[in-house]
Amino acid sequence: MTTEATLPSTSASPTARQLWTRARGIALALVLLLVAAVAIAVVRSDTRHGELDPRSVDPYGSRAVAELLADRGVSTRVVTTLGEARAAAAPDTTLLVAVPDLLTDRQQSSLHTATARSGGRTVLVAPGSSSVEKLAPGVTADPATSFDSTLAPDCALPAARRAGTADTGGIRYTTTHLDADKCYPSERLATLLRIPETSGDGDTIVLGAPDILFNKRLDKQGNASLALQLLGSRPHLVWYLPSLSDSSAADTSGKKGFFELLPSGWRWGTLQLFIAAALAALWRARRLGPLVPERLPVAIRASEAVEGRARLYRKANARDRAAAALRSTTRTRLAPLVGVPVAQAHAPEALLPALSAHLHGDGQALQPLLFGPPPGDDAALISLADQLDALEREVRRP
């Protein structure tokens, strides 16, 4: 029966307690990250599936609006490409753009060209600053959103006055159109605009929040009344859900850089991670500084110090440093034995002739051993140490 030898633990081997002390900071950080990830997953577990989709019955879908419009004789058709949306623009049609910010600049300009003089109604749902300026020229989105979600109409637009208070609070707008209806103001800025065409019966509705179209909010306040009046003024409703797979979304006018393609949230997240990494580096570097001599509180055996230093050399793969230390120490011990001052122990022209005379041999043969190149591998380093020990024993022999 054979037994497998177990290497004894040395003073330089870390204990389980030491390993835990070193790793507990990293382990705690990983646990916190895991807990944060689980918390975010739980919070976002109610992802808005089918948001603003008239076919969706989810809380953030808009199936209820479509059903109510169908009861009043208004047909609803969903389109997902710019070509279909442009073709649908007509006097008897209301074109609702669900997420205008998903459209590229070229798509926005093309859509506005098709709807500007169509004679129909265009409803823009919560367009941001970049999209509203192209889809509704003369309208500007304010950077600050409304604090209140439920607002009073406070305008002369019949649809708004009949609906009363509604959940329109969101993006606020200003406009240069003097004949525009500015409704549901928040701090004197409108959250709903109606901009009539310069010629014809068409108009554009800019809605600051999509809440009045959600299934879960339709029965609140005057949301249902306002939604039905805004979307039911024409017999046909075309519901445009912009899609990233639309071929017209390919912008060939110019190339964007990598950072321009990243969403703003990713850029902010990367910046936060960079700041956190910099703070962690500063925290870890607080102990670094100039070396200060300090008396050890306990006595350490020479063998433990040698073993610890050897392990450091091995971990760093520093055979050259280890060989230089072995040769330097051997030369320092040999010099007094052959009558050479310690100050000249590292000078080949002083040490080698003295060794040759003491050993009655050729001193130049000792040149590679005491002043040679560093060993190429661990085996050569061990052989060098053995040869240095043998030389020192030979010199010390009476």
Summary of the structure (lengths in Angstrom):
residues: 398
radius of gyration: 40.6
end to end distance: 48.6
largest distance: 121.4
contacts: 1089
relative contact order: 0.09
helix: 49%
strand: 12%
